[in-house]
């Protein structure tokens, strides 16, 4: 039997769980009051305080630290990595301390590493938000200085995709899926044969707007707003991440509250909520294009997926693409523990974290430098002897698929439990 400590730091809480193999023996959330957090100038300054709270909680529940075989934390905003489990090394610790975005999730790997060091075991992270498997086309925007980045709910999306594959007797690596996470931030991603080839970015405001984030904005008016004098730089960041979306329109991030207002006849609340769902549906449709219409299923997950009204409205726009499966909620602690257990059992191998940024496409023609991007592009060039009927054959296959009658929803195992 293996005992695993999983740590998930959030902006207002630190969630922890202890698992004996795949069975939880402790799951708890340590809430943090605003006045307590206000004592710290930066997120890294909270490190020792949050670590002490975790160890005090474990002692209170008579869990001996020395009985733990591995510690795994939520991955933060480090450099981009492929999906997988990573041992926390010196490079990762440095990148988490000096991360370009200060977020509580950055403390996950740092706290895991220190506790693991104290008891002589290894510390890991799994599928951090910066999992980056995007194809090169997806990175290019219309401004060279503003490449598109992969920042999404990788841990929950990958876990749900693997659960769906298991329920259907196949492998995640054999499926083409669109996975959409509906939470405080919203991301929609195209999973092609086990890799996320394209995704929206919930961190910096790209894609659908959400309860607290602005989503994609019209650039012209945004530039004017930046120079209007109405907002400071920090206030604009807050408008994009934390104070946008439902908060900006309706003064709340609570979806249940918005639904209650709609039930009482608030048409403005109905308009804004439906507009949010509409942007979600458009993002899912975009990912169908990334997969060239070859989609086995659409998986909808996250806290807002508990609302049938929300999933129904989204489904009205996308049910022609593929069957829809709903997995309400999320369980990141369970996903973390499962990833650590797989490494301990030898079912998965922990990867080496290397601190490096994505390749700059400007240098692709410089053959004196090695270039993975150049290799990828050469491999993507199609031979010229393609059949003249190949394009029309693909269109016919897609049209035949549209004629198949599909149920609007199919529910995953989580709903049947």
N, C-alpha and C positions, 0 to 999 in steps of 0.2 A: 504494500500500500504506500502511496505517495501523498504527502500533505503539502498543500500549496496555499500560499498567501497571495491574494489578488488585491491590487490597490488601484482605485479610480478617483483621482482628485478632480473636483469640479470647482466652479467659481464660488459657490456658496456651501459646499459640503465636500467631505472626503468619504467615499464609499469603500468598504473593505469586505472581503469574504475569505473564509478559510474552507478549503475543500479537502476531503479525504478521497482521493481518486476523483470520481465525478459526483460525489455526494457532498453537498454543503453542510458544514457543521456550525458555521457562523456567517451571517450576512447582516450588515448594519450600515447605517449612514450617519456620519458624524457631522451635524449641522454647524455652520460657522456664522456667528452673528456679525452684522456689518461693522459694529464697533471693534470687534476682535480683529477683523481683517484690516481695518483702518490703521492699526498700529504698525503695519508693514508698508514700507515705501514701494517695494517691488514684489513680484511673485516669488522670485528665488529667496527673498527674505523670510518667506513663510515655511521654508524647508524644515528647520529644526522643530518648529512648533507643531506642524502637522505630523511629523514623524513621532514625536513624543505622544501625541494624542492616539496614534495608532497602537503604539506599544502599550500605553496605559489601558486601552480597550481590550487588547489581547490578554493582558494580565488579569483584568477584571473578569474575564470569561474563562480563566484558568487554562489558557492555551500557552504552552511553553514555546518560546521562540525556537529553542533548539530542536523541537519536534518537526520543524518545517523543512521540507526538502528543496523547495524552490520558491522564489518570490518573483511575481510578475506585475508590472505596472502598466497603466495606460500610456501609450506612446504619445509624445508631444510633437511640437513643431520643430523637428530637426531638419536635416537635409533630406531630399527625396530618396525613397528606397522602394525596392520591390516588395510585394506582399510576402509576409512570412513572420517567423519568430526570430528575434535578434537578442543576443546577449548584450547587456549594457556594458560597453567598454569606455575607455578614457575619451575617445573621440566623440561618442554619443553624449557623454556627460557634459563635455565642453559645449557642444552644440545646443544642448537643452538649457544650460545656464545662460548662454549668450544668444538665445533664440531671437530671430527677427521679429517674432510676435510673442509677447509675454502672456501666456495662458496657463491656467492651473494644471492642465494636463502635462505640462513640461515637468512637473514635480513627480509624476508617476514613476518614471525610470530612475530618477535621482534618489527618491526615497527607497525604492526597491533595491537599488544597488547598495545603499548604506546598511539597510537591515540585513541583506544577504551577506555583506562583508562581515558584519558582527557575528554571524552564526556559521560562517564558513560554507555557504552554498552559493549557487549562481543566481543572478538576477536577469530577467528578460523583459522585453516588451513584445507586443504582437500587433501587426496590422495597424500602425499609427495612422493618424489623419493624413500624413504626407506620403502615403503609399502612392507611387507614381509608376504606372504601366502604360501611360498614354502613348498612342502612336504619334510620330513626329508631326503629321498634318494637324493634329488636334492642338498642338502647342502654339501654332503661329496665329497671331492676331494681325490686325491691320497696321499696328505700330510696332516696329522692332523692339523698342524699349519696354513694351508691355506684353510679354509672352503670357499665354494662358498657363495656369498652374493647376496641379492636381492636389486638391485639399478637400477630402470628403469623409463621410462616415464609414471608413474602410472596415473597421472592426465589426460593426453590426451588419453591414452589407455583405461582407464575405461570409460571416456566420450564417446569415439567413440563406444565402445562395447554397452553401454546403448542406444546410438542413433540407432545403427543397430537393436537392439532388438525392440525398439519402432517402427521403420519403418516396421518391419516384424510382428508386433502384438503379440510379446511374451515378456518374461522377460529375462533379462541378466542372472539371476540365473538358467534359464532353458536351456542354450546354452553351447556348447563347441566351443571355438573360438581360433584362432591364430591371435594375433594383432601385427603388426610390425610398429614401428615408425621410419621413415627415416628423420633424421635431422642431426645437427652437430655431435650428437651421435646417434647410431642406437641400438634399442632393439627389440627383438622378444620374445613374451611371450605366454605361454599356459594358457588360461582362461578356467577353468573347473567349470561349474555351479556357476559362480560369484566369483571365487577365482583364483588368479594367482598361479598355482601350480609349475611353473618353468619359469625362464626367463634368458636372458643374462644380463650382467652387463656392462652398458655403461660407468660407471665412472672410473673403474680401469682397463679397457681393457680386456673384456671377450666377445667373440662373434665376429660379423662381424667388419671389420675395416670400418671407416667412413671418412667424409671429414677432421676431425681433430684428430681422435683417432685410436690407433694402432690395436685394436681388439686383439684376442688371438694370442700369439706369441709362437714359438718353444722354450721350456724352456732351452735346452742345449745351443744353441747359445746366448740366452738372458743372461744366467749366465756368459758366456765368455765375452759378451759385457759389463756387469756390472763391471767386474774386469780388463777390457782392459786399463783403464786409459784415454779412449777417452772422457768419459762423467762424470760429477759430478752427485750426487744423484738427485739434482733438475733438471738437464738437462734430466736425464732418465725419471723422472716423466713427464716432458714436452713432451718427445718423445711419451709416452703412451697416455697422455691426453693433447691435444692442438697442438702438433706438429707432430702427426703421421698421418696415413692414406693418403688421397690425398695430404695433406700439405707436408708430407715427400717425396712422390714420385714426385709430380708435382708442388710444391711450391705455392699452392693455396688451399683454402677451398671452393672456389666458384664453385658450380656445373654448373651453366650457363656458366661460363668461360671455364670449361673443355669441355662442350658440343660444345662450339664455336670452341675450338681448334680441336676437332674431326672433325667438319664440314670443317675445313681448311686442313684436311689431316694428323693430328697428330696421328700416330698409337700408340705411347707410351701412350698418354692420353686415347685412346680407350681401350688399354689393361688394364690399371690400373682401369678405371671406371668399365669395365666389371668384372674384378676380384673382385671389391668391391661388385657388385651386386650378383656375384656368392656366396660370403660368406654370404650375406643376405639370399639367397635361401637355403643354407645349414642350417642356423640357424632356418629358418621356418620349414624345414624338421625335424630337431631335435625336435621341439615342437610338431610336428605331432606324433612322437614316444611317447612323454610324455603323449599325449592324447590317446595312443593306436590306432591311426588311426580313432578315432571317432570324426571327425571335421565337424562342421556345416558350417563354413565359415572361410575364411582368410581375415582379414581387414588390408589394407595398408594405412597408414596415415603419416603426417609430410610434411615438405616443399619439399623434393625431390619427393614426390608422384605427384607433378604437372607435372613431366616429363614423358610423355608416353613412351619414349625410355627406361627409367629406369624401369618402371613398366612392360613393355613388356618383357624385358630381364629376369627379375625375374620370371614372369609368365610362361615363357617357361620351367622352371625347377620345378614348384610347382603346375601347374594347374590340375595335376592328384589327388591332395590331397583333394581339396574341392573348391567350388565356391569362386572367388576372388572379393572383393568389395573394391573400392578405395575411400578414403576420403582425398583429398589433404589438406595440411596445418594443422593448429592447432589453437585453440582459448582457451588458458588457462584462460584468464580473464573471459570469459563467463562461463567456467566450474566452476571456483571458485565461481562466483556470484550465479550460479544455486545451488551449494551445500549449500551456506549460506542461500539462500531463502528456500530451503527444510527444514532446521532446524527451521527457523523463522516461517514457516507455520505448523510446527509439523509433517511434512512428514518423516523426519529423525531425529534421536536422536544423539546429539553430544556425542562422546566417551571421556572417561577419559584417558589422556596420562600418562603412567607409564614408568619411565626410567629404562629399564632393557635390558640386552643383550640376545641373543639366548642361549638356554641351551647347555652346553658342552656335546656332546655324550659320552665322556669318562666315565661319571658318570652314564650311563644308567643302569648298573647292581647293583648299590648301592640302594637297596630297602628301606634303612632307609631315603632316600630323596624322596620327591614327584617328579614325572617326567611326564610331558605332552608327552615327546618324547616316553617314555616307554609305556604309555597308547595308543598312536597312533600306535606304532608298534604291540602291542598285538591285537589291533582291525584290523590291516591289515593282520594278519595271516589267511590264507584261511583254511576252514575246509577240512579234508582229503577225504571226500566222494564226490568229484567233479566227474561229469560224464566223462568217458573216451573220449567222443566225444566233450567235451566242447571246447577244443583247436581248433580242426578242424572246428567246427561250427563257431568260431570267424574268422578263416581264410577265410572260404567260404563267410561269410558276407562281409568281406573286399574286396574280389575279385569281388563279385557281384557289390559292390559300384564302383569299378574301371571301370566297363563296362557301367556305366551310362554316357551318353553324357552330358558334362557340357560346358556352355559358359566360355570363359577365363576370362571375366570381367563382373561385374555388378557394377554400380555406385550408391553410396549412395545419400541421399537427398542433401548433401552439393553440389554435382556436378550439381544437377538439378535446384538449386536456381539461 
